[in-house]
Amino acid sequence: MDIYFVSLGCPKNLTDTEVLMGKFAAAGSKIVADPAKAAVIIVNTCAFLASARAEALTVISEMAQWKKKGQLKKLYVAGCLPRLQSSLPKEVDGIIDSIGIFNY
């Protein structure tokens, strides 16, 4: 499975994204540098400030466009936004937390 990652926010989020990348790579997934080539996109979000929440929602919507343009099958959201946001865009297929992936 080819996965594209987006990391938003603080250095902690970047570290969390790198850990996720390592786990998926160890499980046999290929990390790709181009969202057009991804079957899965994971957006690791920040929600500390209102501007960060707005940026996260914008990026999620931008990544969702690859479902129409490319081979994207699944769009997942990780990080703080799913904990603080009561609803996510309908294109989001699931949420990733420390336990696993949950359908949204």
Secondary structure by P-SEA (a helix, b strand, c coil): cbbbbbbcccaaaaaaaaaaaaaaaaabbbbbcccccccbbbbbcccccaaaaaaaaaaaaaaacccccccccbbbbbcccccccccccccccccccccccccc
